[in-house]
Amino acid sequence: MGRAAAFFDLDRTLLRRSSTLALAPAFRRHGVITRAQVAKAAFWQLLFVLRGTSRERVRAASEEGLMLLRGFSPEQMQALVAEALEPVLRPLVYGEPLALAARHRERGEPTYIVSAALQEVVDALARELGFDGALGTVCEVADGVYTGRGIRSLHGENKARAVVELAAEEDIELGASTAYSDSHTDLPFLEVVGNPVVVNPDRELRRVAEARGWPVLRFTQRAA
């Protein structure tokens, strides 16, 4: 029997807001997106917060976002994220999930960030925050630049599937493991572990959590 692990969603679970939207000004400065695309991203983020959104909308938005990366290199993306990490992303981190992650590690349980955000983003945050690893969306690279096509897009069932694959590779017992998320679009991710925990949930996920008796946590504190 393998060891337990803990899996943390990123946006509105580990961070107070969308990591992609937070990085939008940096993307614009580096020529990845235009001012109009920044405004469009902010609009969709507002709808997501106010109304929630469907898994299909999450999938479509993810694919559209990847297409914007065409011609941009992984090295440029890594430099952009490194530049934005301290001034942009670090201030958005909640203190409560970091404390929970520390407790999991004290029990010998590895901790992972699992997100539809780019792998380069989640890798940087995992290193910065002391997580053992990260699973994110991987964009295809050809001739040293992104093609705009996803090799692995972590939304809906794909997020759960990636966790199952990681568990098999790392000898992790998912029935004894814990997952944290805020969105009903992450139900497959939450259902794949034995201990799902709901954090700052949207209305649909709160309804599911209440029906199933899942713990509901409220994160509010900024990390020190």
Secondary structure as a PSIPRED ss2 file (coil, helix, strand):
# PSIPRED VFORMAT (PSIPRED V4.0)

   1 M C   1.000  0.000  0.000
   2 G C   1.000  0.000  0.000
   3 R E   0.000  0.000  1.000
   4 A C   1.000  0.000  0.000
   5 A C   1.000  0.000  0.000
   6 A E   0.000  0.000  1.000
   7 F E   0.000  0.000  1.000
   8 F E   0.000  0.000  1.000
   9 D C   1.000  0.000  0.000
  10 L C   1.000  0.000  0.000
  11 D E   0.000  0.000  1.000
  12 R C   1.000  0.000  0.000
  13 T C   1.000  0.000  0.000
  14 L C   1.000  0.000  0.000
  15 L E   0.000  0.000  1.000
  16 R C   1.000  0.000  0.000
  17 R C   1.000  0.000  0.000
  18 S C   1.000  0.000  0.000
  19 S H   0.000  1.000  0.000
  20 T H   0.000  1.000  0.000
  21 L H   0.000  1.000  0.000
  22 A H   0.000  1.000  0.000
  23 L H   0.000  1.000  0.000
  24 A H   0.000  1.000  0.000
  25 P H   0.000  1.000  0.000
  26 A H   0.000  1.000  0.000
  27 F H   0.000  1.000  0.000
  28 R H   0.000  1.000  0.000
  29 R H   0.000  1.000  0.000
  30 H C   1.000  0.000  0.000
  31 G C   1.000  0.000  0.000
  32 V C   1.000  0.000  0.000
  33 I C   1.000  0.000  0.000
  34 T C   1.000  0.000  0.000
  35 R H   0.000  1.000  0.000
  36 A H   0.000  1.000  0.000
  37 Q H   0.000  1.000  0.000
  38 V H   0.000  1.000  0.000
  39 A H   0.000  1.000  0.000
  40 K H   0.000  1.000  0.000
  41 A H   0.000  1.000  0.000
  42 A H   0.000  1.000  0.000
  43 F H   0.000  1.000  0.000
  44 W H   0.000  1.000  0.000
  45 Q H   0.000  1.000  0.000
  46 L H   0.000  1.000  0.000
  47 L H   0.000  1.000  0.000
  48 F H   0.000  1.000  0.000
  49 V H   0.000  1.000  0.000
  50 L H   0.000  1.000  0.000
  51 R H   0.000  1.000  0.000
  52 G C   1.000  0.000  0.000
  53 T C   1.000  0.000  0.000
  54 S C   1.000  0.000  0.000
  55 R H   0.000  1.000  0.000
  56 E H   0.000  1.000  0.000
  57 R H   0.000  1.000  0.000
  58 V H   0.000  1.000  0.000
  59 R H   0.000  1.000  0.000
  60 A H   0.000  1.000  0.000
  61 A H   0.000  1.000  0.000
  62 S H   0.000  1.000  0.000
  63 E H   0.000  1.000  0.000
  64 E H   0.000  1.000  0.000
  65 G H   0.000  1.000  0.000
  66 L H   0.000  1.000  0.000
  67 M H   0.000  1.000  0.000
  68 L C   1.000  0.000  0.000
  69 L C   1.000  0.000  0.000
  70 R C   1.000  0.000  0.000
  71 G C   1.000  0.000  0.000
  72 F C   1.000  0.000  0.000
  73 S C   1.000  0.000  0.000
  74 P H   0.000  1.000  0.000
  75 E H   0.000  1.000  0.000
  76 Q H   0.000  1.000  0.000
  77 M H   0.000  1.000  0.000
  78 Q H   0.000  1.000  0.000
  79 A H   0.000  1.000  0.000
  80 L H   0.000  1.000  0.000
  81 V H   0.000  1.000  0.000
  82 A H   0.000  1.000  0.000
  83 E H   0.000  1.000  0.000
  84 A H   0.000  1.000  0.000
  85 L H   0.000  1.000  0.000
  86 E H   0.000  1.000  0.000
  87 P H   0.000  1.000  0.000
  88 V H   0.000  1.000  0.000
  89 L H   0.000  1.000  0.000
  90 R H   0.000  1.000  0.000
  91 P H   0.000  1.000  0.000
  92 L H   0.000  1.000  0.000
  93 V E   0.000  0.000  1.000
  94 Y E   0.000  0.000  1.000
  95 G H   0.000  1.000  0.000
  96 E H   0.000  1.000  0.000
  97 P H   0.000  1.000  0.000
  98 L H   0.000  1.000  0.000
  99 A H   0.000  1.000  0.000
 100 L H   0.000  1.000  0.000
 101 A H   0.000  1.000  0.000
 102 A H   0.000  1.000  0.000
 103 R H   0.000  1.000  0.000
 104 H H   0.000  1.000  0.000
 105 R H   0.000  1.000  0.000
 106 E H   0.000  1.000  0.000
 107 R C   1.000  0.000  0.000
 108 G C   1.000  0.000  0.000
 109 E C   1.000  0.000  0.000
 110 P C   1.000  0.000  0.000
 111 T E   0.000  0.000  1.000
 112 Y E   0.000  0.000  1.000
 113 I E   0.000  0.000  1.000
 114 V E   0.000  0.000  1.000
 115 S E   0.000  0.000  1.000
 116 A E   0.000  0.000  1.000
 117 A E   0.000  0.000  1.000
 118 L E   0.000  0.000  1.000
 119 Q H   0.000  1.000  0.000
 120 E H   0.000  1.000  0.000
 121 V H   0.000  1.000  0.000
 122 V H   0.000  1.000  0.000
 123 D H   0.000  1.000  0.000
 124 A H   0.000  1.000  0.000
 125 L H   0.000  1.000  0.000
 126 A H   0.000  1.000  0.000
 127 R H   0.000  1.000  0.000
 128 E H   0.000  1.000  0.000
 129 L H   0.000  1.000  0.000
 130 G C   1.000  0.000  0.000
 131 F C   1.000  0.000  0.000
 132 D C   1.000  0.000  0.000
 133 G E   0.000  0.000  1.000
 134 A E   0.000  0.000  1.000
 135 L E   0.000  0.000  1.000
 136 G E   0.000  0.000  1.000
 137 T E   0.000  0.000  1.000
 138 V E   0.000  0.000  1.000
 139 C E   0.000  0.000  1.000
 140 E E   0.000  0.000  1.000
 141 V E   0.000  0.000  1.000
 142 A E   0.000  0.000  1.000
 143 D C   1.000  0.000  0.000
 144 G C   1.000  0.000  0.000
 145 V E   0.000  0.000  1.000
 146 Y E   0.000  0.000  1.000
 147 T E   0.000  0.000  1.000
 148 G E   0.000  0.000  1.000
 149 R E   0.000  0.000  1.000
 150 G E   0.000  0.000  1.000
 151 I E   0.000  0.000  1.000
 152 R E   0.000  0.000  1.000
 153 S C   1.000  0.000  0.000
 154 L C   1.000  0.000  0.000
 155 H C   1.000  0.000  0.000
 156 G C   1.000  0.000  0.000
 157 E H   0.000  1.000  0.000
 158 N H   0.000  1.000  0.000
 159 K H   0.000  1.000  0.000
 160 A H   0.000  1.000  0.000
 161 R H   0.000  1.000  0.000
 162 A H   0.000  1.000  0.000
 163 V H   0.000  1.000  0.000
 164 V H   0.000  1.000  0.000
 165 E H   0.000  1.000  0.000
 166 L H   0.000  1.000  0.000
 167 A H   0.000  1.000  0.000
 168 A H   0.000  1.000  0.000
 169 E H   0.000  1.000  0.000
 170 E H   0.000  1.000  0.000
 171 D C   1.000  0.000  0.000
 172 I E   0.000  0.000  1.000
 173 E C   1.000  0.000  0.000
 174 L H   0.000  1.000  0.000
 175 G H   0.000  1.000  0.000
 176 A H   0.000  1.000  0.000
 177 S C   1.000  0.000  0.000
 178 T E   0.000  0.000  1.000
 179 A E   0.000  0.000  1.000
 180 Y E   0.000  0.000  1.000
 181 S E   0.000  0.000  1.000
 182 D C   1.000  0.000  0.000
 183 S C   1.000  0.000  0.000
 184 H H   0.000  1.000  0.000
 185 T H   0.000  1.000  0.000
 186 D H   0.000  1.000  0.000
 187 L H   0.000  1.000  0.000
 188 P H   0.000  1.000  0.000
 189 F H   0.000  1.000  0.000
 190 L H   0.000  1.000  0.000
 191 E H   0.000  1.000  0.000
 192 V C   1.000  0.000  0.000
 193 V C   1.000  0.000  0.000
 194 G C   1.000  0.000  0.000
 195 N E   0.000  0.000  1.000
 196 P E   0.000  0.000  1.000
 197 V E   0.000  0.000  1.000
 198 V E   0.000  0.000  1.000
 199 V E   0.000  0.000  1.000
 200 N C   1.000  0.000  0.000
 201 P C   1.000  0.000  0.000
 202 D C   1.000  0.000  0.000
 203 R H   0.000  1.000  0.000
 204 E H   0.000  1.000  0.000
 205 L H   0.000  1.000  0.000
 206 R H   0.000  1.000  0.000
 207 R H   0.000  1.000  0.000
 208 V H   0.000  1.000  0.000
 209 A H   0.000  1.000  0.000
 210 E H   0.000  1.000  0.000
 211 A H   0.000  1.000  0.000
 212 R H   0.000  1.000  0.000
 213 G C   1.000  0.000  0.000
 214 W C   1.000  0.000  0.000
 215 P C   1.000  0.000  0.000
 216 V E   0.000  0.000  1.000
 217 L E   0.000  0.000  1.000
 218 R C   1.000  0.000  0.000
 219 F C   1.000  0.000  0.000
 220 T C   1.000  0.000  0.000
 221 Q C   1.000  0.000  0.000
 222 R E   0.000  0.000  1.000
 223 A C   1.000  0.000  0.000
 224 A C   1.000  0.000  0.000
